[in-house]
Amino acid sequence: MEHEVNKYMEKQAELETLRAQMKEKYIAFMEQNAELQQAINKVEEEMAVLKIQITADAVEIYHKTHEKKLYGGIGIREMLRLVYQDSTALEWAKEHDMALELDTKAFEKIVRAAPENFEGIVTLSKEITVTFPTKR
């Protein structure tokens, strides 16, 4: 065992040395490519601003036209959001011999199938999401 422990300690020291070398090379690489990184950051910031504007425009167009497939692969996705109190949902589940504890996944599936049965228990609202293509 002594031999293995000593070997392990040697490997641990070797690993620390290698990691230090890697860190030095990484720092040098980042310094050599600082301008490129700045350019990347600038483009990412510009894209983020454009994405906010495109999202706002897409939602506005969707509300006017109900069109979900927009220019350039931009899309609209509607998701039904369920808002309810866990305690009320659990009470409903117990009344219908469905659970001793709330299975939210099963409960939400039932609500989505027959929302009219849950008036006063669950509030339904559509959530609009704008989707962006990965490549064009």
N, C-alpha and C positions, 0 to 999 in steps of 0.2 A: 504494500500500500504506500509506503514511503516514496518509492520510486514514482508511482503514479501521481502522487500529490506534488512532488517536485516538478514533474513534467507538466502538470496542470498549471503550476505557478509560472513556469517558463512560457507556456503558451499564452497565459494571461498577459504577461509582460510584452510578448511579441504582438499580441492583439492591440494593446495600448499604443505601441510604437507605430503599427500600421495605421491605426485610426488617426494618430497625430499627423502622419504623413499625408493621409487622405484629406484631412482638414486643411493643411497647408496648401495642397494642390487646389482644393476647392476655392479657398480664399484667393489664390493667385488667378484662377480661372475667372472668378467673379470680378476681380479688379480689371483683368484684361478685357472683359466683355461688358463692362459697366455701361458703355454707350448703347450697346445692343439691348441690354436689360431696360434701360431708360426708354428706348424706342418701343419696346414691347409694352411696358407699363403705360405709356402715352396712348398707344393704340387700344389697349384694353379699357382705359378710362373713356376714350372717345366712343368705343362700342357700347359701354355701359350707358352713356348718355343717350345714344341713339336707340338702344333697347327700351329705355324708359319712354321715349317719344313714340316709338313704334307701338309699344304696348298700349299707350293711351289712345293713339290713333286707331288701332285695331279694335279696341273695346268700343270706341265711338262708332266706327263703321258697323260693327256687329249689332249694336243697339239700333242703328238706323235701318239696316238691311237684313239682319238675321243670317247673313252669309258667314259660313264658318271657314271657308277656304279662301284665303286672301292672297294678294300678290306675293310672289317670291317664296312660296312655301310657308308663309305665316299662316297659322291656324288658330281657331278658337275651340276651346274644349269647355263644355259645361259639366260641372260636377254638382250633384245634389248634396248640399250640406245639411246634416241633421243636427238640430240643437235640442237637447233635452237634459233633464236632471237625472243623474244615475239612480237616485232613490225612487223617482217616479217610474222610471223604466223597470227597475227591479220589482217594484210593487205590481206593475202590469204583468211581468213575467211570472211572478208567483201566483197571481190570480188565474193565469192561464196554464198552470201546472208545467211551466217550461224550465224553471230553474230555482235553485236555492241561492245562487249568486248570479249576477248579471253577466251574460256572455254578450258583450257589446257587438261583436261581429254578427252573431246570429240575430240579435235584436234588430240591428240596422238593416239586415237583409229582409227581415219580415216587414219592417216599416217601408222600405223601398218598394216592396211588392204590393202593399195595400196601404198607402199613406192615409187614405180616408178613414181608416179605423183608428187613427192615432191623433185626431184633432184634440187639441188641448193638452196633449202629452208631448208631442214632438212638433217643433217648428221646422219647416222645410224652406231652404233658400238655395237658389242657384248660385254657384261660384263660377265665375268666368276666368279661365286661364288662357293666356296667349302662348302659343307654342312657336318655337323657332326651328327652322331646318338646321341640321348640323353642317351640311355642305350644300352648295348650290351649283 
